[in-house]
Amino acid sequence: MNLPKGSGLEQLSRILSPVIEKYAKAAKKRGKFMLMPPKLVLPVKKYTNKKPATKKRTTGLTAFSTNPLQSLLKGVTSVISQVTGKPEAEDYKTVVKSFIPGDARLLKPQYPKRSQAIQPADLDRDARDELIATYEYNNAVRTLILKKQAEHWSKVTEIDHPEHNGINFRNIADIAGDGKMQLLIGLTAKGRKNTIYGYSIGENTAKKLFGRDYHWVETANLPKTGGKSSKPHLAVWNRDENGMYDIEVLHWNGLQLEPAANTIPYYTNRVVPYYLRKVKQNRNSINAWYSLANSLKKAEAYRDALIIANAGTRLDNEPVLQDRFFVLKNEINDLLQAP
């Protein structure tokens, strides 16, 4: 009977054939082909003071011929475990390499930390991961998205960024709040700021939602009323000429990014701890003291903000920063006196 090519039965037959052949040869050598193992004869045990000799473990054909059926069953068990066991992990790098030019270079994002060059991610929420890979080719950056259907990988879409030469950030998040995951790519270029792009991925398409310059970026979940998390927001940090960050927490309103209504949790949980570490690392950094006071103000910790602002004022007499501290302290005092 011809077995279907590539079927599990064919695989079983192919792996089991050497075992059966080995069994047949061993039986032939003994002078008969046994379908059943020999009868088990229990020897009469004689009493003796001598310790029984330790039997050496037999291997190879000798072991096989002593109980050919056991060896046969062992071979069947091995085959079944191969057929029914967990599938081997797929080599994603080999898959991606088959879709990009041979001399292309895969790029690993710097952020979020522990990012990999190839990112499995369920973009369309169908419980199956797509593959996302960014690579550099001909002095341009491209991002490839692959999907597996019927055991075969195919290209969903590919995004070209000819004006960039590296990748700083890549992640997915439901920025649009539509139940699907949007692709966020932060790219670098020589002589200019990084740019974060947001894309909505469809069938064979990548629709650009926004592009925004940044120095540092992350996604943030802000709590709604009642303690539930809202859709992810985008926190964009841009450094000014004095080395201090202007921070925007943004959300997608369906048409564009706009400032979030409630940013207090982000300042409390992320920004204030960041500047506390900066002050501890360098207690003489006036920028760190000012930024800590300002972040405490935005976290609505007004009394703490005023204490830090007063401490920063006493550290340095530079006119520019003195003026900034003066304005900040007036703003904090106004907030403290507000009803």
CORGIVEN-V117633 format. One record per helix or strand. SS is the DSSP state (~ for helix, > for strand). FROM is the first residue (numbers start at 0). TO is the last residue. Records with the same first field share a line. If there is no record, write none. Layout:
SS->FROM-TO  FROM-TO
This chain:
~->7-29  59-65  67-83  91-96  263-280  285-297  301-314  318-336
>->104-106  110-110  117-120  129-136  139-148  151-160  165-172  181-187  193-201  204-213  215-222  228-238  244-251  256-258
